[in-house]
Amino acid sequence: MTAALRGLLLAAGLALIGYGLYGLLGDPYLTDPVDVLVWGFGGLVLHDGLWVPLLCLLGAFLVRGPVLRGWLVVVAAVTAVGLPAVLRAGDDGGNPSVLPLPYRRNWLLVLAATAGLALLVALVGRWRRRARAVRLRDRAVRRRAPRGDRS
């Protein structure tokens, strides 16, 4: 990626962050912007200080293979985002429109779908490595084989 494209993407990202902060802090329903900043800082500390190091340690010491590590990162992200709704499933306080979907089932379906996709990626990778090994072996056998009897 060129430096100009990276700079353009950085500028666009910073502009979007600025627009989001302007909209968030200018919201008339927001009574104390400091609470929002404390919440954001706490999320940053929790993410970068606990969540990411824990995932990195687990991935480095307990999991072999990049596909499984990648899938576990996806599982962690989906779980972190969906866990509040999953834990509150069925607790609608008499108002069925509060949590109208079967969140636990949907969370499990997303995990199953991503696991199936990770398995497919792993199987395709294994198949490609085996096919490459067979091609290399056949090439090596052809080089060692005699060229024919020239007597």
N, C-alpha and C positions, 0 to 999 in steps of 0.2 A: 504494500500500500504506500502510495507516495506521501511525502510530507505535507503537500498542499491538501490532499484529501483528508488526512488525519487532522490538520488544522481546521478544516471546514467542519468536520464531524464534531470536533471539540467545541467550536464556536456554537454550533447548532445545539449541542447538548447543554452547554452553559446557558444559552438563551431560553431553552425549555425549562431548565431548573429555575431560572429567574422568574419566568412567567408563572410557573407553579407556585413559587413562594409569594409572589405579588398577589395572586389570586387567593392563596390560603390566608395570608395575613390581612388581606383586605376584605375578608368575608364578614358581613355584618352579624352573622350568628356566632362568630368567634368572640368570646368575651375577654379572654386572657391569652394573647399571643405567646407570652412567656411559657405557658403550659405546653403549647404546641412545640416550641423549641426544645423544652426539657424532654418531652416525649420523643422527639426526633433524635436528640442526642442519646437518650437511653436506648433507643432502637439501634443506633449506630454502634454504641459500646457493646450491646448484647450480640449483635451480628458479628462485628469484627473482633471482639474480645473473647467470645465464648463459642458461638455457633461455627464459624469458619475454622478456628483451630481444632475444635472437636472433630469436625468432619475430616479435616486433613489428617489428624492422628489416626482416626479409625480407618481411613482409606489407606494410609501408608502401612499400618501394621496388621490389619485384619483382612484386607481384601486384595486379591491378585487380579490383575487384568484391568485395562482402562475402561472396558465396556461396563463392567460391574461397578467400578468406581463412579463412572458417569451416571449410571442408573441410580446409584445411592444418593448422589447429589440432587438428582431430579426428585427422588422420593422425599428427601429432606426439605426441598423447597416447596413441593406440593403440600407436604404435611404441615409445614410452618404456616403456610397461607390458609389452608383449609381446616386446621385443627380447631379453631374456635367454633366454627359451624358444626363440625363433626361431634365435638363434645357437648354442644347444646342441642343436638338433634332430639326432637320429641319434647323439648322444653319451650313451648310456644306461649305459655302463660294464658291460654284460652284464646289466643289470636292466631289462627292458622296461617295468616299471611306473613307472620314474623319470620318463620323458617319454613317456607312452603315446599322445599325439595327434600328428597331423601339423600341428605348429605353424606351419611356414612356409606351408603351403597355407591354413590357417585365417586367418592374418594377411593373406595376399593376398586371400582371399575377403571379409574385413571391409573392407579398403581398396576393393575393387571395389564392394561393396554401398554403402558410404558415398559413393563417387564417383558411382554411379548415382543415389543420393538427391539429392546436390548438383546433379547435372545436371538432374534433374527439377524441383528447386526453382528453378534458374536459368531453365529453359524456361517454367515457369508464370509466373514474374515477368516474363519478356519478353513472353509472350502477354498478360498483364494490362496491361502498359504500352502495348502496341500497341492493344489494345481500347480503353483509355482515350483514347489519342491519336485514334483514329477517332471516338469519341463526341464529343470536344471539337471536332474538325474539322467533323463534321456539324452540331453546334450552331452553330458560327460561320458555316457556309455558309447555314443556315436563317435566321440573323439578317440576313445581307446580301442575301438573295434578295428581289426585289420582291414586294409583297403581291398583285399582280394589277393588271390594267388597269382603272381605274375611270372611263373616259371615257364 
